[in-house]
Structures are given as structure tokens and as C-alpha cells.
Amino acid sequence: MREIKFRGKTLKGEWIYGYLMNMHSDDRLFIGTWKNIGGEATVKDELFFSYKEVDPKTVGQYTGLKDSKGVEIYEGDIINYSNGFKIYEVKWNNNSHEFKLHDRNQKHNMEIIGNIYEHPELLPKTGKE
């Protein structure tokens, strides 16, 4: 089973990775992480949960896959398939209920070259895939 986690850009512009939360009655989103406070934790009480507000437009879910360099692939990443020189945006497909990665079997040929939030110019001029 794949790990369920998210990433998003904080309001200060830094990327944060962890659990997605909506703790208020408004549309604000937060990403939280468990942090160890004082060495190796042996029980849950030794962990501290912190969270930061993120820009909802930048939130993306982890696909459960890594690229050829071992980097986790998130929704919104831009992937280059080196074997076919094709560039695609990773996004969720509501019809098939899976992340759209044009060839999951070619992950040794996939490389993250950016994301749609910081480098939209990397996508082909013909439109997003």
C-alpha cells in the first residue's frame, strides 16, 4: 500500500510535506508533520505535531511513485520521459481513479523537471496533457 501524504507551499513560499488538514470552517488548508523532540522517539508522547497553512492552489498528493533519481512524484509535478522525450503534468484522473502518468512501467525513464506552480513554461505549448 502506498503512503498517503501531501505537499503544499506555505504562505511564506516554502514547500512542506505531510498530512493535509482543514481545521477551520473556512477554505484554509494546513499540512502537518510529526517532529521528534529530543532524539529517537520510543512512544507517541515524545513526538510533537506541528502544522502550517498552505496555499490551496499548490497542494498535491504523493503518487506512491519515485522518478529515476529516487525523488517522490507528486500531483502537479512535470515529468520528462527520457526514452520518448515527452513531457507531462502529473494529475488525478477522476474517471479511472488514479494519477495520470502516461507510462507507469517506464519509471526508470521518468525524471521530475519541475512543477506547474513554479515552472509552468516547461509544459508543451500545445496544452497540458
mmCIF file of the C-alpha atoms, coordinates in Angstrom:
data_MODEL
# 
_entry.id   MODEL 
# 
loop_
_atom_site.group_PDB 
_atom_site.id 
_atom_site.type_symbol 
_atom_site.label_atom_id 
_atom_site.label_alt_id 
_atom_site.label_comp_id 
_atom_site.label_asym_id 
_atom_site.label_entity_id 
_atom_site.label_seq_id 
_atom_site.pdbx_PDB_ins_code 
_atom_site.Cartn_x 
_atom_site.Cartn_y 
_atom_site.Cartn_z 
_atom_site.occupancy 
_atom_site.B_iso_or_equiv 
_atom_site.pdbx_formal_charge 
_atom_site.auth_seq_id 
_atom_site.auth_comp_id 
_atom_site.auth_asym_id 
_atom_site.auth_atom_id 
_atom_site.pdbx_PDB_model_num 
ATOM 1   C CA . MET A 1 1   ? 0.000   0.000  0.000   1.00 0.00 ? 1   MET A CA 1 
ATOM 2   C CA . ARG A 1 2   ? 1.324   3.466  -0.818  1.00 0.00 ? 2   ARG A CA 1 
ATOM 3   C CA . GLU A 1 3   ? 1.934   6.164  1.734   1.00 0.00 ? 3   GLU A CA 1 
ATOM 4   C CA . ILE A 1 4   ? -0.755  8.875  1.714   1.00 0.00 ? 4   ILE A CA 1 
ATOM 5   C CA . LYS A 1 5   ? 0.813   12.309 2.090   1.00 0.00 ? 5   LYS A CA 1 
ATOM 6   C CA . PHE A 1 6   ? 0.688   15.733 0.517   1.00 0.00 ? 6   PHE A CA 1 
ATOM 7   C CA . ARG A 1 7   ? 2.841   18.722 -0.255  1.00 0.00 ? 7   ARG A CA 1 
ATOM 8   C CA . GLY A 1 8   ? 1.963   22.377 -0.494  1.00 0.00 ? 8   GLY A CA 1 
ATOM 9   C CA . LYS A 1 9   ? 3.614   25.755 -0.493  1.00 0.00 ? 9   LYS A CA 1 
ATOM 10  C CA . THR A 1 10  ? 3.323   27.690 2.769   1.00 0.00 ? 10  THR A CA 1 
ATOM 11  C CA . LEU A 1 11  ? 2.176   31.289 2.771   1.00 0.00 ? 11  LEU A CA 1 
ATOM 12  C CA . LYS A 1 12  ? 5.863   32.201 3.203   1.00 0.00 ? 12  LYS A CA 1 
ATOM 13  C CA . GLY A 1 13  ? 6.728   30.345 -0.017  1.00 0.00 ? 13  GLY A CA 1 
ATOM 14  C CA . GLU A 1 14  ? 8.411   27.206 1.320   1.00 0.00 ? 14  GLU A CA 1 
ATOM 15  C CA . TRP A 1 15  ? 7.384   23.649 0.420   1.00 0.00 ? 15  TRP A CA 1 
ATOM 16  C CA . ILE A 1 16  ? 6.117   21.448 3.255   1.00 0.00 ? 16  ILE A CA 1 
ATOM 17  C CA . TYR A 1 17  ? 5.310   17.723 3.165   1.00 0.00 ? 17  TYR A CA 1 
ATOM 18  C CA . GLY A 1 18  ? 2.971   15.754 5.414   1.00 0.00 ? 18  GLY A CA 1 
ATOM 19  C CA . TYR A 1 19  ? -0.705  15.317 6.287   1.00 0.00 ? 19  TYR A CA 1 
ATOM 20  C CA . LEU A 1 20  ? -3.429  17.507 4.769   1.00 0.00 ? 20  LEU A CA 1 
ATOM 21  C CA . MET A 1 21  ? -5.849  19.120 7.204   1.00 0.00 ? 21  MET A CA 1 
ATOM 22  C CA . ASN A 1 22  ? -8.736  21.575 7.195   1.00 0.00 ? 22  ASN A CA 1 
ATOM 23  C CA . MET A 1 23  ? -9.148  22.563 10.827  1.00 0.00 ? 23  MET A CA 1 
ATOM 24  C CA . HIS A 1 24  ? -11.426 25.541 10.430  1.00 0.00 ? 24  HIS A CA 1 
ATOM 25  C CA . SER A 1 25  ? -14.834 26.178 8.937   1.00 0.00 ? 25  SER A CA 1 
ATOM 26  C CA . ASP A 1 26  ? -13.300 28.140 6.072   1.00 0.00 ? 26  ASP A CA 1 
ATOM 27  C CA . ASP A 1 27  ? -11.330 27.079 2.992   1.00 0.00 ? 27  ASP A CA 1 
ATOM 28  C CA . ARG A 1 28  ? -7.892  27.280 4.613   1.00 0.00 ? 28  ARG A CA 1 
ATOM 29  C CA . LEU A 1 29  ? -5.697  24.188 4.298   1.00 0.00 ? 29  LEU A CA 1 
ATOM 30  C CA . PHE A 1 30  ? -2.825  23.094 6.511   1.00 0.00 ? 30  PHE A CA 1 
ATOM 31  C CA . ILE A 1 31  ? -0.118  20.469 6.189   1.00 0.00 ? 31  ILE A CA 1 
ATOM 32  C CA . GLY A 1 32  ? 1.048   18.874 9.408   1.00 0.00 ? 32  GLY A CA 1 
ATOM 33  C CA . THR A 1 33  ? 4.091   16.843 10.324  1.00 0.00 ? 33  THR A CA 1 
ATOM 34  C CA . TRP A 1 34  ? 5.226   14.788 13.298  1.00 0.00 ? 34  TRP A CA 1 
ATOM 35  C CA . LYS A 1 35  ? 8.520   16.019 14.705  1.00 0.00 ? 35  LYS A CA 1 
ATOM 36  C CA . ASN A 1 36  ? 10.799  14.205 17.119  1.00 0.00 ? 36  ASN A CA 1 
ATOM 37  C CA . ILE A 1 37  ? 11.753  16.399 20.089  1.00 0.00 ? 37  ILE A CA 1 
ATOM 38  C CA . GLY A 1 38  ? 14.859  15.038 21.706  1.00 0.00 ? 38  GLY A CA 1 
ATOM 39  C CA . GLY A 1 39  ? 16.419  12.127 19.865  1.00 0.00 ? 39  GLY A CA 1 
ATOM 40  C CA . GLU A 1 40  ? 14.918  8.800  18.918  1.00 0.00 ? 40  GLU A CA 1 
ATOM 41  C CA . ALA A 1 41  ? 11.241  8.631  19.889  1.00 0.00 ? 41  ALA A CA 1 
ATOM 42  C CA . THR A 1 42  ? 10.063  5.467  21.572  1.00 0.00 ? 42  THR A CA 1 
ATOM 43  C CA . VAL A 1 43  ? 6.460   6.425  22.284  1.00 0.00 ? 43  VAL A CA 1 
ATOM 44  C CA . LYS A 1 44  ? 3.981   8.748  20.636  1.00 0.00 ? 44  LYS A CA 1 
ATOM 45  C CA . ASP A 1 45  ? 4.204   11.204 23.570  1.00 0.00 ? 45  ASP A CA 1 
ATOM 46  C CA . GLU A 1 46  ? 7.769   12.020 22.520  1.00 0.00 ? 46  GLU A CA 1 
ATOM 47  C CA . LEU A 1 47  ? 6.553   13.342 19.182  1.00 0.00 ? 47  LEU A CA 1 
ATOM 48  C CA . PHE A 1 48  ? 5.256   16.830 18.504  1.00 0.00 ? 48  PHE A CA 1 
ATOM 49  C CA . PHE A 1 49  ? 2.714   17.574 15.790  1.00 0.00 ? 49  PHE A CA 1 
ATOM 50  C CA . SER A 1 50  ? 3.119   20.901 14.007  1.00 0.00 ? 50  SER A CA 1 
ATOM 51  C CA . TYR A 1 51  ? 1.282   22.374 11.041  1.00 0.00 ? 51  TYR A CA 1 
ATOM 52  C CA . LYS A 1 52  ? 1.483   25.302 8.665   1.00 0.00 ? 52  LYS A CA 1 
ATOM 53  C CA . GLU A 1 53  ? -1.094  26.917 6.440   1.00 0.00 ? 53  GLU A CA 1 
ATOM 54  C CA . VAL A 1 54  ? -0.546  26.313 2.728   1.00 0.00 ? 54  VAL A CA 1 
ATOM 55  C CA . ASP A 1 55  ? -1.799  27.886 -0.478  1.00 0.00 ? 55  ASP A CA 1 
ATOM 56  C CA . PRO A 1 56  ? -4.655  25.553 -1.568  1.00 0.00 ? 56  PRO A CA 1 
ATOM 57  C CA . LYS A 1 57  ? -3.720  26.015 -5.252  1.00 0.00 ? 57  LYS A CA 1 
ATOM 58  C CA . THR A 1 58  ? -0.329  24.359 -4.615  1.00 0.00 ? 58  THR A CA 1 
ATOM 59  C CA . VAL A 1 59  ? -1.494  21.248 -2.760  1.00 0.00 ? 59  VAL A CA 1 
ATOM 60  C CA . GLY A 1 60  ? -0.722  17.937 -4.450  1.00 0.00 ? 60  GLY A CA 1 
ATOM 61  C CA . GLN A 1 61  ? -0.896  14.316 -3.330  1.00 0.00 ? 61  GLN A CA 1 
ATOM 62  C CA . TYR A 1 62  ? 2.007   11.852 -3.396  1.00 0.00 ? 62  TYR A CA 1 
ATOM 63  C CA . THR A 1 63  ? 1.511   9.309  -6.191  1.00 0.00 ? 63  THR A CA 1 
ATOM 64  C CA . GLY A 1 64  ? 3.353   6.500  -4.434  1.00 0.00 ? 64  GLY A CA 1 
ATOM 65  C CA . LEU A 1 65  ? 5.986   6.503  -7.189  1.00 0.00 ? 65  LEU A CA 1 
ATOM 66  C CA . LYS A 1 66  ? 9.524   7.835  -7.446  1.00 0.00 ? 66  LYS A CA 1 
ATOM 67  C CA . ASP A 1 67  ? 11.365  9.043  -10.520 1.00 0.00 ? 67  ASP A CA 1 
ATOM 68  C CA . SER A 1 68  ? 14.608  7.569  -11.882 1.00 0.00 ? 68  SER A CA 1 
ATOM 69  C CA . LYS A 1 69  ? 16.602  9.526  -9.279  1.00 0.00 ? 69  LYS A CA 1 
ATOM 70  C CA . GLY A 1 70  ? 14.501  8.319  -6.346  1.00 0.00 ? 70  GLY A CA 1 
ATOM 71  C CA . VAL A 1 71  ? 12.569  11.595 -5.924  1.00 0.00 ? 71  VAL A CA 1 
ATOM 72  C CA . GLU A 1 72  ? 8.943   11.253 -4.847  1.00 0.00 ? 72  GLU A CA 1 
ATOM 73  C CA . ILE A 1 73  ? 6.427   12.178 -7.565  1.00 0.00 ? 73  ILE A CA 1 
ATOM 74  C CA . TYR A 1 74  ? 3.545   14.458 -6.538  1.00 0.00 ? 74  TYR A CA 1 
ATOM 75  C CA . GLU A 1 75  ? 0.443   15.665 -8.315  1.00 0.00 ? 75  GLU A CA 1 
ATOM 76  C CA . GLY A 1 76  ? 1.453   18.840 -10.166 1.00 0.00 ? 76  GLY A CA 1 
ATOM 77  C CA . ASP A 1 77  ? 4.973   17.658 -10.983 1.00 0.00 ? 77  ASP A CA 1 
ATOM 78  C CA . ILE A 1 78  ? 6.208   17.901 -14.545 1.00 0.00 ? 78  ILE A CA 1 
ATOM 79  C CA . ILE A 1 79  ? 7.736   14.650 -15.776 1.00 0.00 ? 79  ILE A CA 1 
ATOM 80  C CA . ASN A 1 80  ? 10.117  14.125 -18.666 1.00 0.00 ? 80  ASN A CA 1 
ATOM 81  C CA . TYR A 1 81  ? 10.184  10.629 -20.164 1.00 0.00 ? 81  TYR A CA 1 
ATOM 82  C CA . SER A 1 82  ? 13.757  10.387 -21.422 1.00 0.00 ? 82  SER A CA 1 
ATOM 83  C CA . ASN A 1 83  ? 13.048  7.463  -23.731 1.00 0.00 ? 83  ASN A CA 1 
ATOM 84  C CA . GLY A 1 84  ? 10.481  9.392  -25.772 1.00 0.00 ? 84  GLY A CA 1 
ATOM 85  C CA . PHE A 1 85  ? 11.361  12.981 -24.921 1.00 0.00 ? 85  PHE A CA 1 
ATOM 86  C CA . LYS A 1 86  ? 7.792   13.590 -23.791 1.00 0.00 ? 86  LYS A CA 1 
ATOM 87  C CA . ILE A 1 87  ? 6.832   15.983 -21.021 1.00 0.00 ? 87  ILE A CA 1 
ATOM 88  C CA . TYR A 1 88  ? 3.650   15.564 -18.976 1.00 0.00 ? 88  TYR A CA 1 
ATOM 89  C CA . GLU A 1 89  ? 1.961   17.039 -15.937 1.00 0.00 ? 89  GLU A CA 1 
ATOM 90  C CA . VAL A 1 90  ? 1.074   14.537 -13.211 1.00 0.00 ? 90  VAL A CA 1 
ATOM 91  C CA . LYS A 1 91  ? -2.591  14.888 -12.313 1.00 0.00 ? 91  LYS A CA 1 
ATOM 92  C CA . TRP A 1 92  ? -5.508  12.949 -10.907 1.00 0.00 ? 92  TRP A CA 1 
ATOM 93  C CA . ASN A 1 93  ? -7.903  11.255 -13.331 1.00 0.00 ? 93  ASN A CA 1 
ATOM 94  C CA . ASN A 1 94  ? -11.423 11.176 -11.849 1.00 0.00 ? 94  ASN A CA 1 
ATOM 95  C CA . ASN A 1 95  ? -12.665 8.660  -14.432 1.00 0.00 ? 95  ASN A CA 1 
ATOM 96  C CA . SER A 1 96  ? -10.072 5.965  -13.739 1.00 0.00 ? 96  SER A CA 1 
ATOM 97  C CA . HIS A 1 97  ? -9.436  6.972  -10.107 1.00 0.00 ? 97  HIS A CA 1 
ATOM 98  C CA . GLU A 1 98  ? -5.671  7.082  -10.474 1.00 0.00 ? 98  GLU A CA 1 
ATOM 99  C CA . PHE A 1 99  ? -2.859  9.521  -11.150 1.00 0.00 ? 99  PHE A CA 1 
ATOM 100 C CA . LYS A 1 100 ? -2.269  10.143 -14.824 1.00 0.00 ? 100 LYS A CA 1 
ATOM 101 C CA . LEU A 1 101 ? 1.283   9.032  -15.577 1.00 0.00 ? 101 LEU A CA 1 
ATOM 102 C CA . HIS A 1 102 ? 1.444   8.145  -19.234 1.00 0.00 ? 102 HIS A CA 1 
ATOM 103 C CA . ASP A 1 103 ? 3.587   5.060  -18.725 1.00 0.00 ? 103 ASP A CA 1 
ATOM 104 C CA . ARG A 1 104 ? 3.932   3.829  -15.130 1.00 0.00 ? 104 ARG A CA 1 
ATOM 105 C CA . ASN A 1 105 ? 6.073   0.924  -16.339 1.00 0.00 ? 105 ASN A CA 1 
ATOM 106 C CA . GLN A 1 106 ? 8.767   3.316  -17.558 1.00 0.00 ? 106 GLN A CA 1 
ATOM 107 C CA . LYS A 1 107 ? 9.543   4.845  -14.142 1.00 0.00 ? 107 LYS A CA 1 
ATOM 108 C CA . HIS A 1 108 ? 13.255  4.229  -14.685 1.00 0.00 ? 108 HIS A CA 1 
ATOM 109 C CA . ASN A 1 109 ? 12.916  6.700  -17.584 1.00 0.00 ? 109 ASN A CA 1 
ATOM 110 C CA . MET A 1 110 ? 10.874  9.316  -15.663 1.00 0.00 ? 110 MET A CA 1 
ATOM 111 C CA . GLU A 1 111 ? 12.537  12.426 -14.300 1.00 0.00 ? 111 GLU A CA 1 
ATOM 112 C CA . ILE A 1 112 ? 10.894  15.319 -12.461 1.00 0.00 ? 112 ILE A CA 1 
ATOM 113 C CA . ILE A 1 113 ? 11.973  18.526 -14.179 1.00 0.00 ? 113 ILE A CA 1 
ATOM 114 C CA . GLY A 1 114 ? 9.786   20.957 -12.221 1.00 0.00 ? 114 GLY A CA 1 
ATOM 115 C CA . ASN A 1 115 ? 6.195   21.569 -11.216 1.00 0.00 ? 115 ASN A CA 1 
ATOM 116 C CA . ILE A 1 116 ? 3.253   23.523 -12.604 1.00 0.00 ? 116 ILE A CA 1 
ATOM 117 C CA . TYR A 1 117 ? 3.377   26.070 -9.779  1.00 0.00 ? 117 TYR A CA 1 
ATOM 118 C CA . GLU A 1 118 ? 6.961   27.250 -10.242 1.00 0.00 ? 118 GLU A CA 1 
ATOM 119 C CA . HIS A 1 119 ? 7.749   26.272 -13.848 1.00 0.00 ? 119 HIS A CA 1 
ATOM 120 C CA . PRO A 1 120 ? 4.577   26.166 -15.988 1.00 0.00 ? 120 PRO A CA 1 
ATOM 121 C CA . GLU A 1 121 ? 6.680   27.168 -19.000 1.00 0.00 ? 121 GLU A CA 1 
ATOM 122 C CA . LEU A 1 122 ? 8.136   23.620 -19.059 1.00 0.00 ? 122 LEU A CA 1 
ATOM 123 C CA . LEU A 1 123 ? 4.843   22.191 -20.315 1.00 0.00 ? 123 LEU A CA 1 
ATOM 124 C CA . PRO A 1 124 ? 4.415   21.811 -24.085 1.00 0.00 ? 124 PRO A CA 1 
ATOM 125 C CA . LYS A 1 125 ? 2.915   24.845 -25.829 1.00 0.00 ? 125 LYS A CA 1 
ATOM 126 C CA . THR A 1 126 ? 0.096   22.672 -27.201 1.00 0.00 ? 126 THR A CA 1 
ATOM 127 C CA . GLY A 1 127 ? -1.502  22.472 -23.766 1.00 0.00 ? 127 GLY A CA 1 
ATOM 128 C CA . LYS A 1 128 ? -1.369  20.369 -20.644 1.00 0.00 ? 128 LYS A CA 1 
ATOM 129 C CA . GLU A 1 129 ? -1.529  16.613 -21.012 1.00 0.00 ? 129 GLU A CA 1 
# 
